[in-house]
Amino acid sequence: MKIDLRGKTAIVTGAAGNGLGRADALALGHAGCKVAVIDVADMSQTMSVLKNEDITARAYTCDISNHELVEKTVEQIVTDLGGADVLVNNASILTTVGMFGDIPVEKWNRDIQVNLIGSANMSRAVWPHMHKHKWGRIIFMSSVAGTRGGAGQTSYASTKAGVIGLAKSLAIEGARANITANIIAPGVMETDAAMTFIRGDMLDRMKKSIPMRKFGRPEDIANAITFLCSDQANYITGQVLEVDGGSGLFVF
Ligand SMILES: NC(=O)c1ccc[n+]([C@@H]2O[C@H](COP(=O)([O-])OP(=O)(O)OC[C@H]3O[C@@H](n4cnc5c(N)ncnc54)[C@H](O)[C@@H]3O)[C@@H](O)[C@H]2O)c1
């Protein structure tokens, strides 16, 4: 099965670091997409990785929680790269960790503003372009914290559950225009962001709780996303795909 996304433009948010966004941008570029990466952080390393692979790519500094800026940025991407066919809503704040009563209201507001409303802002901005071309793919990054909950992660988990509701609603609203919206819920992936929280003996304990006894790699997510963005996944929409090494299975 050869995935061919030539002629499409993909937007990947949160692709500055050595995490999932960069791997997604790379995989979609390898499948033939022109790629726009969006972040608030420096994207020069991601850009050199993409350019080294001869992928047509541009970087846009944009805070996805600011809807006016998002609208302007997406318009600029359409002008520069010719479209907005694929959107990977990957950007997220992962830093709020603490028991429920200890997470300040300001942190709750910011998590919701970036993780949930930011994904809605991006989706709203690409929506008319996808409707115009009667084709679109939107991927939302949730988490197993969103599908199952997570102690110490109440605000993060709430936003990650929220994007599932948003994605499923868009899946219904976009269906007749061939716009699909699907959700990836990763387990623990080996990215710098995740590894800052999981250290020492926690690493071993967590690995032992996963049937595959290992954390995922960014490529595991990128491969799933590339498939969901392909024509081979035409009839798949509104689905949550847990990419987690089997960590949600009942093991005894
Ligand atoms: N790594 C994991 O184990 C794991 C597990 C489950 C879900 N996820 C999800 O996968 C995605 C990527 O995770 P990662 O580990 O690569 O994280 P990461 O921190 O490396 O990537 C997130 C990126 O989002 C950017 N960002 C933050 N706020 C932004 C804003 N307002 N506007 C634009 N960009 C902004 C950050 O600068 C960062 O580059 C996230 O949505 C995360 O919730 C990751």
The ligand as a Gaussian input file, in Angstrom:
#p B3LYP/6-31G(d) Opt

LIG

0 1
 N        4.821000      12.465000      24.323000
 C        3.855000      11.760000      24.859000
 O        4.101000      10.795000      25.611000
 C        2.433000      12.083000      24.575000
 C        1.438000      11.249000      25.105000
 C        0.100000      11.538000      24.828000
 C       -0.228000      12.642000      24.055000
 N        0.761000      13.448000      23.559000
 C        0.361000      14.599000      22.747000
 O        1.136000      14.640000      21.569000
 C        1.414000      15.997000      21.202000
 C        2.895000      16.224000      21.046000
 O        3.573000      15.836000      22.215000
 P        5.153000      16.030000      22.364000
 O        5.594000      15.087000      23.421000
 O        5.818000      15.975000      21.039000
 O        5.199000      17.507000      22.986000
 P        6.105000      18.799000      22.703000
 O        6.026000      19.626000      23.939000
 O        7.434000      18.391000      22.167000
 O        5.311000      19.525000      21.533000
 C        4.314000      20.468000      21.767000
 C        4.656000      21.717000      20.973000
 O        3.556000      22.609000      21.057000
 C        4.084000      23.908000      21.067000
 N        3.115000      24.855000      21.620000
 C        2.738000      24.999000      22.926000
 N        1.861000      25.996000      23.048000
 C        1.651000      26.491000      21.804000
 C        0.840000      27.540000      21.297000
 N        0.085000      28.301000      22.108000
 N        0.858000      27.797000      19.965000
 C        1.638000      27.051000      19.146000
 N        2.434000      26.040000      19.575000
 C        2.439000      25.770000      20.888000
 C        5.324000      23.819000      21.936000
 O        6.207000      24.911000      21.728000
 C        5.888000      22.465000      21.480000
 O        6.838000      22.630000      20.441000
 C        0.741000      16.852000      22.254000
 O       -0.552000      17.215000      21.830000
 C        0.626000      15.917000      23.449000
 O       -0.417000      16.268000      24.309000
 C        2.069000      13.184000      23.804000

